[in-house]
Amino acid sequence: MSTKRLSFSLALLSLLSYACKAQSNPQAGLQLNQNQSQPLDASTQSCVQAADFCVSPSVQGPESADFAACSKLPQTLQKNQFSAFCFNPFTGLPIPGVTIQLTVKAEDQTGGHLHTDTGRPHGDFNPASGLVDPTTNVLQTVYTSPDTAGIVDATVSGTLSDGVTQCTPTIVRLGVETHGLAAIPFSGSGYGTEPSTGHDSNNVFANPSVGTNLQRLPVSFDILAQALISAGFVSSQPIPTLTYLSLSLPFGGVFDVDTNGTGHIDSPWHPPHCGHRNGTQADLRIKNVPAELRPALVQSILDSHFIMPVKKENPSFPTASHWHLQAH
């Protein structure tokens, strides 16, 4: 055999040996124990487009009097059972004696949040590390979801019983999502929408039935207002186009806002944007609606299956800049 051919053969064997060794490295893995998937509607936003597993956001509970008055949402921590392990890629079986480590990091620019303030909630695993069970060779752990929806990267790694050999880490993308929300059109018959600070136009998502009622409400208002004008109860005037300021974000969850109009979010990753987390609430601008037409608007709101439960954001406060609508 020529020297050139021998060198090539040795190089090929070395490459094959390296490839086999790489393929034989133990691999870390993570599996959601219970199937929490739900039927999907192609018209709705869904975390499965970007994530390996979908989980619901937690509700940390009322953080202000207005928030409590709006939604009356009790604290609900969403706990999701996972199995973490290290497996042999040839057999697919989990390896005994492994010490597992789990870390989490929320992805920026996900869940409709376009701001990148520090301290974004990511949820946590408990335990976040530990020795696998000697019977099953997996570590049972519970992931508690954050109340800020979006994508969270969970990195699982491990060390074999020799204390030296490392499992190849795996990054699993967790989608924290209120399932089934769909965007309403940015504008329609008798209404428009307005972007919000930190989210742009990601603020128009709703439960599909709620979204339908939000689009019907301006049509109802126009009919009632025209009837009042025709009957001479109010003066003839242009009927204003209604404006929705904010509904919910694409994945739901906490909707943080610029409450003071300063151009930045006042308290990132927290309320008080009352209840805009599950696609059943919306803010409706009111300052452009003349007082004499507001009774027609109130009736249209009630006819469209909404109530206005928020103190200072309903018809009882004539200086309110918007009314908070909540489906019922």
C-alpha positions as CSV (number, residue, x, y, z in Angstrom):
1,M,0.0,0.0,0.0
2,S,1.4,3.4,-0.9
3,T,2.2,5.9,1.8
4,K,-0.4,8.3,0.4
5,R,-3.2,5.7,0.5
6,L,-2.1,4.6,4.0
7,S,-2.3,8.1,5.3
8,F,-5.8,8.5,3.8
9,S,-7.0,5.3,5.4
10,L,-5.7,6.2,8.8
11,A,-7.3,9.6,8.5
12,L,-10.6,8.0,7.5
13,L,-10.4,5.5,10.4
14,S,-9.7,8.4,12.8
15,L,-12.7,10.3,11.5
16,L,-15.0,7.3,11.9
17,S,-13.7,6.6,15.4
18,Y,-14.4,10.2,16.4
19,A,-17.9,10.1,14.9
20,C,-18.7,6.9,16.7
21,K,-17.4,8.3,20.0
22,A,-19.4,11.5,19.5
23,Q,-22.5,9.5,18.8
24,S,-22.0,7.3,21.9
25,N,-21.8,10.3,24.2
26,P,-24.7,10.1,26.7
27,Q,-27.4,12.7,25.9
28,A,-29.5,14.6,28.4
29,G,-33.2,14.7,28.0
30,L,-36.4,16.2,29.4
31,Q,-40.0,14.9,29.0
32,L,-43.3,16.4,30.1
33,N,-45.0,13.5,32.0
34,Q,-48.6,14.3,31.3
35,N,-50.0,15.1,27.9
36,Q,-51.3,18.7,28.4
37,S,-51.8,19.4,24.7
38,Q,-55.1,20.8,23.6
39,P,-56.9,20.7,20.2
40,L,-55.4,23.4,18.0
41,D,-57.2,25.8,15.8
42,A,-55.2,27.0,12.8
43,S,-56.5,30.5,13.2
44,T,-55.2,30.9,16.8
45,Q,-51.7,31.7,18.0
46,S,-50.0,28.7,19.6
47,C,-46.7,28.1,21.3
48,V,-46.3,24.7,19.6
49,Q,-45.1,26.7,16.6
50,A,-42.0,27.6,18.5
51,A,-41.7,25.3,21.5
52,D,-41.2,21.7,22.5
53,F,-43.8,21.7,25.3
54,C,-46.7,24.0,26.1
55,V,-47.7,24.9,29.6
56,S,-50.1,27.4,31.1
57,P,-49.0,30.6,32.8
58,S,-49.4,31.0,36.5
59,V,-51.4,33.7,38.2
60,Q,-49.5,35.3,41.1
61,G,-52.6,36.9,42.5
62,P,-53.9,40.5,42.9
63,E,-51.0,43.0,43.2
64,S,-53.1,46.1,43.6
65,A,-56.7,47.1,44.6
66,D,-57.6,47.9,41.0
67,F,-56.3,44.6,39.8
68,A,-58.3,42.8,42.5
69,A,-61.4,44.8,41.5
70,C,-61.0,44.0,37.9
71,S,-60.4,40.3,37.7
72,K,-60.6,38.8,41.2
73,L,-58.2,36.2,40.0
74,P,-56.9,34.1,42.9
75,Q,-53.3,32.9,42.9
76,T,-53.0,29.9,40.7
77,L,-49.5,28.4,40.4
78,Q,-49.3,26.1,37.3
79,K,-47.1,23.1,38.3
80,N,-46.0,20.7,35.5
81,Q,-44.4,17.3,36.2
82,F,-41.3,16.6,34.1
83,S,-38.8,13.7,33.9
84,A,-35.1,14.6,33.5
85,F,-32.6,12.0,32.5
86,C,-29.4,11.1,30.6
87,F,-29.7,8.3,28.0
88,N,-27.6,6.1,25.9
89,P,-28.2,7.2,22.3
90,F,-27.7,3.7,21.0
91,T,-30.3,2.0,23.2
92,G,-32.4,5.0,24.1
93,L,-32.4,3.8,27.8
94,P,-31.8,6.2,30.7
95,I,-28.4,5.7,32.4
96,P,-28.3,5.0,36.2
97,G,-26.4,7.0,38.7
98,V,-26.5,10.3,36.9
99,T,-26.7,13.6,38.7
100,I,-29.0,16.0,36.8
101,Q,-28.8,19.8,36.6
102,L,-31.6,22.1,35.3
103,T,-31.4,25.8,34.5
104,V,-34.0,28.1,32.9
105,K,-33.8,31.4,31.0
106,A,-36.7,33.3,29.4
107,E,-36.2,34.3,25.8
108,D,-36.4,38.0,24.9
109,Q,-38.9,39.2,22.3
110,T,-41.3,36.3,22.9
111,G,-45.0,36.2,24.0
112,G,-45.6,39.6,22.5
113,H,-43.2,41.4,24.8
114,L,-40.9,43.5,22.7
115,H,-39.2,45.2,25.6
116,T,-36.1,43.6,27.1
117,D,-36.1,44.8,30.7
118,T,-34.1,42.8,33.1
119,G,-35.7,40.4,35.6
120,R,-38.1,38.7,33.1
121,P,-39.7,35.8,35.0
122,H,-38.7,32.4,33.8
123,G,-40.3,30.0,36.3
124,D,-38.3,27.3,38.1
125,F,-37.7,23.6,38.5
126,N,-37.9,22.0,41.9
127,P,-35.7,20.2,42.4
128,A,-33.3,21.9,40.0
129,S,-30.7,19.2,40.5
130,G,-30.3,15.8,42.0
131,L,-29.5,12.1,41.6
132,V,-31.8,10.1,39.4
133,D,-34.0,7.6,41.0
134,P,-32.3,4.2,41.2
135,T,-35.4,2.3,40.0
136,T,-36.4,4.5,37.0
137,N,-33.0,6.2,36.3
138,V,-34.9,9.6,35.9
139,L,-35.2,12.7,38.1
140,Q,-38.8,13.7,38.8
141,T,-39.1,17.5,38.9
142,V,-41.8,20.1,38.9
143,Y,-41.7,23.2,36.7
144,T,-43.8,26.1,38.1
145,S,-44.7,28.4,35.2
146,P,-44.1,32.2,35.4
147,D,-47.1,34.5,35.0
148,T,-45.3,36.2,32.1
149,A,-46.0,34.2,29.0
150,G,-43.6,33.5,26.2
151,I,-40.7,31.0,25.5
152,V,-38.5,29.7,28.3
153,D,-35.3,27.8,27.5
154,A,-34.7,24.9,29.9
155,T,-31.2,23.4,29.8
156,V,-30.8,19.9,31.2
157,S,-27.4,18.5,31.7
158,G,-25.9,15.7,33.8
159,T,-22.8,14.0,35.2
160,L,-22.4,10.3,35.2
161,S,-21.6,8.3,38.3
162,D,-17.9,8.4,37.7
163,G,-18.1,12.1,38.5
164,V,-16.3,13.0,35.3
165,T,-18.2,12.0,32.2
166,Q,-20.7,14.7,31.1
167,C,-24.0,14.2,29.4
168,T,-24.3,16.3,26.3
169,P,-26.7,19.1,27.4
170,T,-30.1,19.5,25.8
171,I,-32.0,22.8,25.5
172,V,-35.8,22.3,25.6
173,R,-38.1,25.2,24.7
174,L,-41.1,25.6,27.0
175,G,-44.0,27.7,25.6
176,V,-45.8,29.4,28.5
177,E,-49.2,30.1,26.9
178,T,-52.9,30.8,27.5
179,H,-54.1,28.5,24.7
180,G,-56.3,29.5,21.8
181,L,-56.0,33.3,21.5
182,A,-56.5,34.9,18.1
183,A,-55.9,38.4,16.9
184,I,-58.8,40.6,15.8
185,P,-58.2,42.7,12.7
186,F,-56.4,46.0,13.4
187,S,-59.5,47.8,12.1
188,G,-63.0,47.0,11.0
189,S,-66.5,48.3,10.7
190,G,-66.7,51.2,13.2
191,Y,-63.5,50.5,15.1
192,G,-59.7,50.7,15.1
193,T,-56.9,49.6,17.4
194,E,-53.9,51.3,18.8
195,P,-50.4,49.8,19.5
196,S,-49.1,49.7,23.1
197,T,-45.7,50.6,24.5
198,G,-43.4,47.6,24.6
199,H,-45.7,45.4,22.6
200,D,-46.5,47.4,19.4
201,S,-49.5,45.7,17.7
202,N,-49.2,42.4,19.6
203,N,-52.0,43.7,21.9
204,V,-55.0,42.6,19.9
205,F,-55.4,39.0,20.9
206,A,-58.6,37.5,22.4
207,N,-60.6,34.4,22.9
208,P,-62.2,33.9,19.5
209,S,-65.8,34.4,20.7
210,V,-64.7,37.5,22.7
211,G,-63.0,38.8,19.6
212,T,-66.2,38.3,17.6
213,N,-68.2,40.3,20.1
214,L,-65.6,43.1,20.1
215,Q,-66.1,43.4,16.4
216,R,-69.9,43.4,16.6
217,L,-70.0,46.0,19.4
218,P,-69.1,49.0,17.1
219,V,-71.8,47.9,14.6
220,S,-74.4,47.8,17.4
221,F,-73.3,51.2,18.7
222,D,-73.6,52.7,15.2
223,I,-77.2,51.4,14.8
224,L,-78.3,52.6,18.3
225,A,-76.6,56.0,17.8
226,Q,-78.2,56.5,14.4
227,A,-81.6,55.7,16.0
228,L,-81.1,58.3,18.7
229,I,-80.2,60.9,16.1
230,S,-83.1,60.0,13.8
231,A,-85.5,60.2,16.7
232,G,-84.2,63.7,17.6
233,F,-83.0,62.7,21.1
234,V,-79.5,63.8,20.3
235,S,-78.2,66.4,17.8
236,S,-77.0,65.2,14.4
237,Q,-73.3,64.6,14.5
238,P,-70.7,62.3,13.2
239,I,-70.7,59.0,15.0
240,P,-67.1,58.4,16.3
241,T,-65.0,55.5,15.3
242,L,-64.3,53.4,18.4
243,T,-60.8,52.6,19.4
244,Y,-59.6,49.5,21.3
245,L,-56.4,50.3,23.2
246,S,-55.4,46.8,24.4
247,L,-56.8,43.3,24.6
248,S,-54.3,40.5,25.5
249,L,-50.9,39.5,24.2
250,P,-50.4,36.6,21.8
251,F,-49.7,34.0,24.5
252,G,-51.7,35.8,27.2
253,G,-50.2,36.1,30.6
254,V,-49.2,39.4,32.3
255,F,-49.7,42.5,30.2
256,D,-47.4,45.2,31.6
257,V,-48.0,48.8,30.5
258,D,-46.9,52.4,30.3
259,T,-49.5,53.7,32.7
260,N,-48.0,57.2,32.9
261,G,-47.5,57.9,29.2
262,T,-43.7,58.2,29.6
263,G,-42.8,56.0,26.6
264,H,-41.6,53.1,28.7
265,I,-43.2,50.4,30.9
266,D,-43.4,51.5,34.5
267,S,-43.3,48.2,36.2
268,P,-42.0,45.5,33.8
269,W,-43.3,42.0,34.0
270,H,-46.1,43.0,36.5
271,P,-49.7,44.2,36.4
272,P,-51.5,46.6,37.0
273,H,-53.0,46.3,33.5
274,C,-56.1,44.8,35.0
275,G,-56.8,41.3,33.9
276,H,-55.6,41.5,30.3
277,R,-54.1,38.0,30.5
278,N,-56.6,35.5,29.2
279,G,-58.2,37.0,26.1
280,T,-61.5,38.1,27.8
281,Q,-60.7,41.8,28.5
282,A,-60.3,44.9,26.4
283,D,-59.9,48.7,26.9
284,L,-62.1,51.0,24.9
285,R,-61.2,54.6,24.4
286,I,-64.0,56.8,25.6
287,K,-62.8,60.4,25.5
288,N,-63.7,60.8,21.9
289,V,-67.3,59.7,22.4
290,P,-69.7,62.6,23.2
291,A,-71.6,62.3,26.5
292,E,-75.0,62.2,24.8
293,L,-74.0,59.2,22.8
294,R,-72.5,57.2,25.7
295,P,-75.9,55.7,26.8
296,A,-76.0,54.0,23.3
297,L,-72.5,52.8,23.8
298,V,-73.3,51.4,27.3
299,Q,-76.2,49.5,25.8
300,S,-74.1,48.2,23.0
301,I,-71.5,47.0,25.5
302,L,-74.1,45.1,27.6
303,D,-75.8,43.7,24.5
304,S,-72.4,42.4,23.3
305,H,-72.0,40.4,26.6
306,F,-69.5,42.6,28.4
307,I,-69.5,44.2,31.8
308,M,-67.3,47.1,33.1
309,P,-66.2,46.0,36.6
310,V,-63.1,48.2,37.1
311,K,-63.3,51.1,39.4
312,K,-62.4,54.4,37.7
313,E,-62.7,52.7,34.3
314,N,-66.5,52.6,33.8
315,P,-69.4,55.0,33.1
316,S,-69.6,55.9,36.8
317,F,-66.4,58.0,36.3
318,P,-67.1,60.7,33.7
319,T,-63.4,61.7,33.6
320,A,-62.3,58.1,32.6
321,S,-60.2,58.1,29.4
322,H,-61.2,54.5,28.7
323,W,-63.6,51.8,29.9
324,H,-62.5,48.4,30.8
325,L,-64.6,45.7,29.1
326,Q,-64.7,42.2,30.5
327,A,-66.6,39.3,28.9
328,H,-69.2,37.5,30.9
